[in-house]
Amino acid sequence: MSEKKSNGYIVVFQYTEKAGLYAGRISWTEYASKREFDQKYREKIKKKGHKKIIAEGVMSKKAAEMPMIILEPICLKPLEIKARIVTIKMKNGK
């Protein structure tokens, strides 16, 4: 099966600690062209600081594989998880 060719410019991102619970996750976005990305988005992404660029100009198949091949340790704060035990009585008393 052949891969669908992309006419756009694919950029792969990794979310930073500024992104909260998304930190460490990898995603990709396809833009119309490198020029469009450079002119409209690159500076906005740098200023916000919630994600960093880890690859540019890759094919969609490669972008989809990125989460499996990039293993950068990210220190996340542990989450406090609370659970509640609920007892349910059946009609027959069991």
Backbone as XML, in Angstrom:
<?xml version="1.0"?>
<chain id="A" units="angstrom">
  <residue number="1" name="MET">
    <atom name="N" x="0.848" y="-1.179" z="0.000"/>
    <atom name="CA" x="0.000" y="0.000" z="0.000"/>
    <atom name="C" x="0.890" y="1.236" z="0.000"/>
  </residue>
  <residue number="2" name="SER">
    <atom name="N" x="0.638" y="2.175" z="-0.876"/>
    <atom name="CA" x="1.473" y="3.376" z="-0.937"/>
    <atom name="C" x="0.908" y="4.466" z="-0.041"/>
  </residue>
  <residue number="3" name="GLU">
    <atom name="N" x="1.808" y="5.278" z="0.437"/>
    <atom name="CA" x="1.420" y="6.373" z="1.336"/>
    <atom name="C" x="0.871" y="7.533" z="0.530"/>
  </residue>
  <residue number="4" name="LYS">
    <atom name="N" x="-0.161" y="8.171" z="1.051"/>
    <atom name="CA" x="-0.733" y="9.362" z="0.413"/>
    <atom name="C" x="0.288" y="10.493" z="0.502"/>
  </residue>
  <residue number="5" name="LYS">
    <atom name="N" x="0.595" y="11.073" z="-0.614"/>
    <atom name="CA" x="1.554" y="12.177" z="-0.643"/>
    <atom name="C" x="0.920" y="13.439" z="-0.068"/>
  </residue>
  <residue number="6" name="SER">
    <atom name="N" x="1.694" y="14.138" z="0.739"/>
    <atom name="CA" x="1.223" y="15.380" z="1.336"/>
    <atom name="C" x="1.730" y="16.545" z="0.496"/>
  </residue>
  <residue number="7" name="ASN">
    <atom name="N" x="0.867" y="17.497" z="0.240"/>
    <atom name="CA" x="1.280" y="18.696" z="-0.487"/>
    <atom name="C" x="1.706" y="19.790" z="0.469"/>
  </residue>
  <residue number="8" name="GLY">
    <atom name="N" x="1.458" y="19.587" z="1.754"/>
    <atom name="CA" x="1.751" y="20.604" z="2.748"/>
    <atom name="C" x="3.102" y="20.424" z="3.410"/>
  </residue>
  <residue number="9" name="TYR">
    <atom name="N" x="3.282" y="21.170" z="4.471"/>
    <atom name="CA" x="4.522" y="21.183" z="5.236"/>
    <atom name="C" x="4.185" y="20.702" z="6.646"/>
  </residue>
  <residue number="10" name="ILE">
    <atom name="N" x="4.710" y="19.549" z="7.032"/>
    <atom name="CA" x="4.377" y="18.946" z="8.319"/>
    <atom name="C" x="5.427" y="19.314" z="9.359"/>
  </residue>
  <residue number="11" name="VAL">
    <atom name="N" x="4.924" y="19.754" z="10.523"/>
    <atom name="CA" x="5.778" y="20.118" z="11.650"/>
    <atom name="C" x="5.374" y="19.250" z="12.844"/>
  </residue>
  <residue number="12" name="VAL">
    <atom name="N" x="6.378" y="18.646" z="13.482"/>
    <atom name="CA" x="6.135" y="17.788" z="14.645"/>
    <atom name="C" x="6.526" y="18.566" z="15.897"/>
  </residue>
  <residue number="13" name="PHE">
    <atom name="N" x="5.641" y="18.528" z="16.894"/>
    <atom name="CA" x="5.844" y="19.277" z="18.136"/>
    <atom name="C" x="5.885" y="18.335" z="19.332"/>
  </residue>
  <residue number="14" name="GLN">
    <atom name="N" x="6.569" y="18.786" z="20.375"/>
    <atom name="CA" x="6.478" y="18.115" z="21.666"/>
    <atom name="C" x="6.063" y="19.188" z="22.664"/>
  </residue>
  <residue number="15" name="TYR">
    <atom name="N" x="5.006" y="18.901" z="23.429"/>
    <atom name="CA" x="4.505" y="19.855" z="24.406"/>
    <atom name="C" x="5.473" y="19.975" z="25.582"/>
  </residue>
  <residue number="16" name="THR">
    <atom name="N" x="5.656" y="21.190" z="26.075"/>
    <atom name="CA" x="6.570" y="21.465" z="27.183"/>
    <atom name="C" x="5.798" y="21.488" z="28.503"/>
  </residue>
  <residue number="17" name="GLU">
    <atom name="N" x="6.504" y="21.719" z="29.584"/>
    <atom name="CA" x="5.875" y="21.766" z="30.906"/>
    <atom name="C" x="4.830" y="22.883" z="30.998"/>
  </residue>
  <residue number="18" name="LYS">
    <atom name="N" x="4.978" y="23.923" z="30.179"/>
    <atom name="CA" x="3.990" y="25.014" z="30.154"/>
    <atom name="C" x="2.622" y="24.524" z="29.692"/>
  </residue>
  <residue number="19" name="ALA">
    <atom name="N" x="2.580" y="23.386" z="29.035"/>
    <atom name="CA" x="1.325" y="22.831" z="28.532"/>
    <atom name="C" x="0.597" y="21.998" z="29.587"/>
  </residue>
  <residue number="20" name="GLY">
    <atom name="N" x="1.133" y="21.962" z="30.782"/>
    <atom name="CA" x="0.478" y="21.228" z="31.870"/>
    <atom name="C" x="0.458" y="19.733" z="31.634"/>
  </residue>
  <residue number="21" name="LEU">
    <atom name="N" x="-0.718" y="19.147" z="31.707"/>
    <atom name="CA" x="-0.845" y="17.694" z="31.577"/>
    <atom name="C" x="-0.474" y="17.169" z="30.195"/>
  </residue>
  <residue number="22" name="TYR">
    <atom name="N" x="-0.374" y="18.058" z="29.213"/>
    <atom name="CA" x="0.027" y="17.635" z="27.874"/>
    <atom name="C" x="1.545" y="17.502" z="27.742"/>
  </residue>
  <residue number="23" name="ALA">
    <atom name="N" x="2.289" y="17.933" z="28.745"/>
    <atom name="CA" x="3.757" y="17.928" z="28.677"/>
    <atom name="C" x="4.286" y="16.559" z="28.271"/>
  </residue>
  <residue number="24" name="GLY">
    <atom name="N" x="5.190" y="16.584" z="27.298"/>
    <atom name="CA" x="5.807" y="15.359" z="26.813"/>
    <atom name="C" x="5.103" y="14.735" z="25.625"/>
  </residue>
  <residue number="25" name="ARG">
    <atom name="N" x="3.854" y="15.072" z="25.422"/>
    <atom name="CA" x="3.122" y="14.482" z="24.301"/>
    <atom name="C" x="3.633" y="15.038" z="22.987"/>
  </residue>
  <residue number="26" name="ILE">
    <atom name="N" x="3.551" y="14.205" z="21.972"/>
    <atom name="CA" x="4.028" y="14.594" z="20.646"/>
    <atom name="C" x="2.843" y="14.646" z="19.696"/>
  </residue>
  <residue number="27" name="SER">
    <atom name="N" x="2.774" y="15.715" z="18.912"/>
    <atom name="CA" x="1.720" y="15.858" z="17.919"/>
    <atom name="C" x="2.312" y="16.485" z="16.659"/>
  </residue>
  <residue number="28" name="TRP">
    <atom name="N" x="1.564" y="16.430" z="15.595"/>
    <atom name="CA" x="2.024" y="17.076" z="14.367"/>
    <atom name="C" x="0.874" y="17.785" z="13.683"/>
  </residue>
  <residue number="29" name="THR">
    <atom name="N" x="1.244" y="18.815" z="12.935"/>
    <atom name="CA" x="0.269" y="19.632" z="12.221"/>
    <atom name="C" x="0.775" y="19.854" z="10.809"/>
  </residue>
  <residue number="30" name="GLU">
    <atom name="N" x="-0.141" y="19.820" z="9.863"/>
    <atom name="CA" x="0.228" y="20.082" z="8.475"/>
    <atom name="C" x="-0.186" y="21.497" z="8.100"/>
  </residue>
  <residue number="31" name="TYR">
    <atom name="N" x="0.760" y="22.256" z="7.580"/>
    <atom name="CA" x="0.524" y="23.626" z="7.129"/>
    <atom name="C" x="0.555" y="23.641" z="5.607"/>
  </residue>
  <residue number="32" name="ALA">
    <atom name="N" x="0.014" y="24.689" z="5.012"/>
    <atom name="CA" x="-0.042" y="24.784" z="3.549"/>
    <atom name="C" x="1.354" y="24.757" z="2.921"/>
  </residue>
  <residue number="33" name="SER">
    <atom name="N" x="2.314" y="25.410" z="3.589"/>
    <atom name="CA" x="3.680" y="25.464" z="3.063"/>
    <atom name="C" x="4.644" y="25.865" z="4.181"/>
  </residue>
  <residue number="34" name="LYS">
    <atom name="N" x="5.934" y="25.693" z="3.935"/>
    <atom name="CA" x="6.941" y="26.121" z="4.904"/>
    <atom name="C" x="6.858" y="27.636" z="5.080"/>
  </residue>
  <residue number="35" name="ARG">
    <atom name="N" x="6.648" y="28.307" z="3.984"/>
    <atom name="CA" x="6.551" y="29.777" z="4.030"/>
    <atom name="C" x="5.407" y="30.229" z="4.944"/>
  </residue>
  <residue number="36" name="GLU">
    <atom name="N" x="4.233" y="29.585" z="4.797"/>
    <atom name="CA" x="3.090" y="29.928" z="5.643"/>
    <atom name="C" x="3.435" y="29.678" z="7.122"/>
  </residue>
  <residue number="37" name="PHE">
    <atom name="N" x="4.055" y="28.536" z="7.405"/>
    <atom name="CA" x="4.420" y="28.218" z="8.783"/>
    <atom name="C" x="5.388" y="29.262" z="9.337"/>
  </residue>
  <residue number="38" name="ASP">
    <atom name="N" x="6.410" y="29.582" z="8.565"/>
    <atom name="CA" x="7.407" y="30.561" z="9.021"/>
    <atom name="C" x="6.785" y="31.942" z="9.253"/>
  </residue>
  <residue number="39" name="GLN">
    <atom name="N" x="5.930" y="32.374" z="8.343"/>
    <atom name="CA" x="5.360" y="33.715" z="8.429"/>
    <atom name="C" x="4.267" y="33.858" z="9.482"/>
  </residue>
  <residue number="40" name="LYS">
    <atom name="N" x="3.418" y="32.845" z="9.639"/>
    <atom name="CA" x="2.245" y="32.986" z="10.493"/>
    <atom name="C" x="2.345" y="32.307" z="11.855"/>
  </residue>
  <residue number="41" name="TYR">
    <atom name="N" x="3.133" y="31.247" z="11.966"/>
    <atom name="CA" x="3.051" y="30.434" z="13.171"/>
    <atom name="C" x="4.332" y="30.299" z="13.991"/>
  </residue>
  <residue number="42" name="ARG">
    <atom name="N" x="5.490" y="30.288" z="13.352"/>
    <atom name="CA" x="6.741" y="30.004" z="14.065"/>
    <atom name="C" x="6.949" y="30.918" z="15.279"/>
  </residue>
  <residue number="43" name="GLU">
    <atom name="N" x="6.826" y="32.216" z="15.105"/>
    <atom name="CA" x="7.056" y="33.151" z="16.220"/>
    <atom name="C" x="5.993" y="33.019" z="17.311"/>
  </residue>
  <residue number="44" name="LYS">
    <atom name="N" x="4.742" y="32.785" z="16.919"/>
    <atom name="CA" x="3.665" y="32.613" z="17.905"/>
    <atom name="C" x="3.946" y="31.409" z="18.798"/>
  </residue>
  <residue number="45" name="ILE">
    <atom name="N" x="4.409" y="30.332" z="18.192"/>
    <atom name="CA" x="4.703" y="29.112" z="18.946"/>
    <atom name="C" x="5.872" y="29.354" z="19.900"/>
  </residue>
  <residue number="46" name="LYS">
    <atom name="N" x="6.908" y="30.041" z="19.427"/>
    <atom name="CA" x="8.064" y="30.343" z="20.291"/>
    <atom name="C" x="7.656" y="31.227" z="21.468"/>
  </residue>
  <residue number="47" name="LYS">
    <atom name="N" x="6.835" y="32.245" z="21.203"/>
    <atom name="CA" x="6.418" y="33.166" z="22.270"/>
    <atom name="C" x="5.580" y="32.471" z="23.324"/>
  </residue>
  <residue number="48" name="LYS">
    <atom name="N" x="4.645" y="31.634" z="22.894"/>
    <atom name="CA" x="3.779" y="30.927" z="23.836"/>
    <atom name="C" x="4.586" y="29.953" z="24.696"/>
  </residue>
  <residue number="49" name="GLY">
    <atom name="N" x="5.510" y="29.259" z="24.079"/>
    <atom name="CA" x="6.391" y="28.345" z="24.804"/>
    <atom name="C" x="5.745" y="27.060" z="25.284"/>
  </residue>
  <residue number="50" name="HIS">
    <atom name="N" x="4.550" y="26.743" z="24.817"/>
    <atom name="CA" x="3.872" y="25.536" z="25.275"/>
    <atom name="C" x="4.244" y="24.291" z="24.469"/>
  </residue>
  <residue number="51" name="LYS">
    <atom name="N" x="4.952" y="24.483" z="23.357"/>
    <atom name="CA" x="5.444" y="23.339" z="22.604"/>
    <atom name="C" x="6.719" y="23.715" z="21.874"/>
  </residue>
  <residue number="52" name="LYS">
    <atom name="N" x="7.540" y="22.692" z="21.635"/>
    <atom name="CA" x="8.775" y="22.935" z="20.893"/>
    <atom name="C" x="8.757" y="22.108" z="19.616"/>
  </residue>
  <residue number="53" name="ILE">
    <atom name="N" x="9.418" y="22.618" z="18.616"/>
    <atom name="CA" x="9.477" y="21.950" z="17.321"/>
    <atom name="C" x="10.562" y="20.880" z="17.403"/>
  </residue>
  <residue number="54" name="ILE">
    <atom name="N" x="10.193" y="19.640" z="17.041"/>
    <atom name="CA" x="11.195" y="18.571" z="17.065"/>
    <atom name="C" x="11.503" y="18.022" z="15.676"/>
  </residue>
  <residue number="55" name="ALA">
    <atom name="N" x="10.665" y="18.338" z="14.686"/>
    <atom name="CA" x="10.946" y="17.940" z="13.302"/>
    <atom name="C" x="10.116" y="18.806" z="12.366"/>
  </residue>
  <residue number="56" name="GLU">
    <atom name="N" x="10.675" y="19.064" z="11.181"/>
    <atom name="CA" x="9.963" y="19.869" z="10.174"/>
    <atom name="C" x="10.140" y="19.245" z="8.804"/>
  </residue>
  <residue number="57" name="GLY">
    <atom name="N" x="9.121" y="19.427" z="7.966"/>
    <atom name="CA" x="9.208" y="18.979" z="6.584"/>
    <atom name="C" x="9.224" y="17.473" z="6.418"/>
  </residue>
  <residue number="58" name="VAL">
    <atom name="N" x="8.639" y="16.752" z="7.359"/>
    <atom name="CA" x="8.630" y="15.290" z="7.279"/>
    <atom name="C" x="7.357" y="14.806" z="6.591"/>
  </residue>
  <residue number="59" name="MET">
    <atom name="N" x="7.379" y="13.570" z="6.121"/>
    <atom name="CA" x="6.184" y="12.971" z="5.518"/>
    <atom name="C" x="5.242" y="12.542" z="6.638"/>
  </residue>
  <residue number="60" name="SER">
    <atom name="N" x="3.952" y="12.421" z="6.325"/>
    <atom name="CA" x="2.959" y="12.095" z="7.349"/>
    <atom name="C" x="3.243" y="10.755" z="8.016"/>
  </residue>
  <residue number="61" name="LYS">
    <atom name="N" x="3.754" y="9.783" z="7.282"/>
    <atom name="CA" x="4.074" y="8.475" z="7.876"/>
    <atom name="C" x="5.162" y="8.630" z="8.935"/>
  </residue>
  <residue number="62" name="LYS">
    <atom name="N" x="6.175" y="9.396" z="8.636"/>
    <atom name="CA" x="7.268" y="9.639" z="9.583"/>
    <atom name="C" x="6.752" y="10.410" z="10.800"/>
  </residue>
  <residue number="63" name="ALA">
    <atom name="N" x="5.906" y="11.393" z="10.572"/>
    <atom name="CA" x="5.353" y="12.182" z="11.673"/>
    <atom name="C" x="4.539" y="11.295" z="12.611"/>
  </residue>
  <residue number="64" name="ALA">
    <atom name="N" x="3.783" y="10.361" z="12.049"/>
    <atom name="CA" x="2.964" y="9.462" z="12.861"/>
    <atom name="C" x="3.834" y="8.517" z="13.686"/>
  </residue>
  <residue number="65" name="GLU">
    <atom name="N" x="5.042" y="8.221" z="13.222"/>
    <atom name="CA" x="5.951" y="7.327" z="13.943"/>
    <atom name="C" x="6.745" y="8.048" z="15.028"/>
  </residue>
  <residue number="66" name="MET">
    <atom name="N" x="6.777" y="9.363" z="15.007"/>
    <atom name="CA" x="7.605" y="10.128" z="15.938"/>
    <atom name="C" x="7.368" y="9.786" z="17.408"/>
  </residue>
  <residue number="67" name="PRO">
    <atom name="N" x="6.124" y="9.639" z="17.863"/>
    <atom name="CA" x="5.938" y="9.327" z="19.281"/>
    <atom name="C" x="6.623" y="8.027" z="19.697"/>
  </residue>
  <residue number="68" name="MET">
    <atom name="N" x="6.846" y="7.128" z="18.752"/>
    <atom name="CA" x="7.470" y="5.854" z="19.070"/>
    <atom name="C" x="8.995" y="5.927" z="19.066"/>
  </residue>
  <residue number="69" name="ILE">
    <atom name="N" x="9.566" y="6.876" z="18.347"/>
    <atom name="CA" x="11.019" y="6.891" z="18.229"/>
    <atom name="C" x="11.691" y="7.984" z="19.050"/>
  </residue>
  <residue number="70" name="ILE">
    <atom name="N" x="10.937" y="8.941" z="19.555"/>
    <atom name="CA" x="11.533" y="10.003" z="20.357"/>
    <atom name="C" x="11.215" y="9.741" z="21.822"/>
  </residue>
  <residue number="71" name="LEU">
    <atom name="N" x="12.231" y="9.472" z="22.582"/>
    <atom name="CA" x="12.053" y="9.180" z="23.997"/>
    <atom name="C" x="12.870" y="10.171" z="24.804"/>
  </residue>
  <residue number="72" name="GLU">
    <atom name="N" x="12.301" y="11.339" z="25.014"/>
    <atom name="CA" x="12.973" y="12.364" z="25.797"/>
    <atom name="C" x="12.345" y="12.382" z="27.183"/>
  </residue>
  <residue number="73" name="PRO">
    <atom name="N" x="13.154" y="12.158" z="28.213"/>
    <atom name="CA" x="12.550" y="12.144" z="29.552"/>
    <atom name="C" x="12.014" y="13.519" z="29.940"/>
  </residue>
  <residue number="74" name="ILE">
    <atom name="N" x="10.823" y="13.538" z="30.467"/>
    <atom name="CA" x="10.189" y="14.772" z="30.922"/>
    <atom name="C" x="9.742" y="14.527" z="32.358"/>
  </residue>
  <residue number="75" name="CYS">
    <atom name="N" x="10.083" y="15.421" z="33.228"/>
    <atom name="CA" x="9.705" y="15.280" z="34.624"/>
    <atom name="C" x="8.327" y="15.891" z="34.818"/>
  </residue>
  <residue number="76" name="LEU">
    <atom name="N" x="7.370" y="15.057" z="35.156"/>
    <atom name="CA" x="6.019" y="15.526" z="35.401"/>
    <atom name="C" x="5.732" y="15.446" z="36.895"/>
  </residue>
  <residue number="77" name="LYS">
    <atom name="N" x="4.983" y="16.393" z="37.383"/>
    <atom name="CA" x="4.590" y="16.360" z="38.786"/>
    <atom name="C" x="3.556" y="15.257" z="38.961"/>
  </residue>
  <residue number="78" name="PRO">
    <atom name="N" x="3.703" y="14.450" z="40.012"/>
    <atom name="CA" x="2.726" y="13.376" z="40.202"/>
    <atom name="C" x="1.338" y="13.935" z="40.496"/>
  </residue>
  <residue number="79" name="LEU">
    <atom name="N" x="0.342" y="13.250" z="39.993"/>
    <atom name="CA" x="-1.034" y="13.661" z="40.205"/>
    <atom name="C" x="-1.582" y="12.971" z="41.440"/>
  </residue>
  <residue number="80" name="GLU">
    <atom name="N" x="-2.382" y="13.668" z="42.184"/>
    <atom name="CA" x="-3.039" y="13.068" z="43.335"/>
    <atom name="C" x="-4.360" y="12.488" z="42.846"/>
  </residue>
  <residue number="81" name="ILE">
    <atom name="N" x="-4.498" y="11.211" z="43.033"/>
    <atom name="CA" x="-5.711" y="10.545" z="42.574"/>
    <atom name="C" x="-6.505" y="10.091" z="43.792"/>
  </residue>
  <residue number="82" name="LYS">
    <atom name="N" x="-7.748" y="10.479" z="43.831"/>
    <atom name="CA" x="-8.625" y="10.084" z="44.927"/>
    <atom name="C" x="-9.697" y="9.150" z="44.375"/>
  </residue>
  <residue number="83" name="ALA">
    <atom name="N" x="-10.002" y="8.142" z="45.140"/>
    <atom name="CA" x="-11.024" y="7.199" z="44.718"/>
    <atom name="C" x="-12.090" y="7.109" z="45.806"/>
  </residue>
  <residue number="84" name="ARG">
    <atom name="N" x="-13.270" y="6.752" z="45.409"/>
    <atom name="CA" x="-14.363" y="6.601" z="46.352"/>
    <atom name="C" x="-14.941" y="5.208" z="46.143"/>
  </residue>
  <residue number="85" name="ILE">
    <atom name="N" x="-15.073" y="4.482" z="47.230"/>
    <atom name="CA" x="-15.639" y="3.140" z="47.141"/>
    <atom name="C" x="-17.138" y="3.254" z="47.380"/>
  </residue>
  <residue number="86" name="VAL">
    <atom name="N" x="-17.869" y="2.679" z="46.474"/>
    <atom name="CA" x="-19.320" y="2.724" z="46.558"/>
    <atom name="C" x="-19.828" y="1.297" z="46.697"/>
  </residue>
  <residue number="87" name="THR">
    <atom name="N" x="-20.657" y="1.077" z="47.695"/>
    <atom name="CA" x="-21.254" y="-0.239" z="47.890"/>
    <atom name="C" x="-22.665" y="-0.221" z="47.338"/>
  </residue>
  <residue number="88" name="ILE">
    <atom name="N" x="-22.955" y="-1.203" z="46.531"/>
    <atom name="CA" x="-24.276" y="-1.287" z="45.914"/>
    <atom name="C" x="-24.966" y="-2.539" z="46.455"/>
  </residue>
  <residue number="89" name="LYS">
    <atom name="N" x="-26.146" y="-2.373" z="46.988"/>
    <atom name="CA" x="-26.917" y="-3.515" z="47.480"/>
    <atom name="C" x="-27.872" y="-3.966" z="46.389"/>
  </residue>
  <residue number="90" name="MET">
    <atom name="N" x="-27.873" y="-5.251" z="46.166"/>
    <atom name="CA" x="-28.767" y="-5.822" z="45.168"/>
    <atom name="C" x="-30.154" y="-5.985" z="45.772"/>
  </residue>
  <residue number="91" name="LYS">
    <atom name="N" x="-31.154" y="-6.106" z="44.948"/>
    <atom name="CA" x="-32.534" y="-6.249" z="45.421"/>
    <atom name="C" x="-32.730" y="-7.483" z="46.302"/>
  </residue>
  <residue number="92" name="ASN">
    <atom name="N" x="-32.001" y="-8.553" z="45.996"/>
    <atom name="CA" x="-32.170" y="-9.776" z="46.749"/>
    <atom name="C" x="-31.296" y="-9.789" z="48.012"/>
  </residue>
  <residue number="93" name="GLY">
    <atom name="N" x="-30.699" y="-8.692" z="48.360"/>
    <atom name="CA" x="-29.905" y="-8.562" z="49.589"/>
    <atom name="C" x="-28.466" y="-9.011" z="49.471"/>
  </residue>
  <residue number="94" name="LYS">
    <atom name="N" x="-28.008" y="-9.436" z="48.325"/>
    <atom name="CA" x="-26.607" y="-9.903" z="48.158"/>
    <atom name="C" x="-25.692" y="-8.741" z="47.817"/>
  </residue>
</chain>
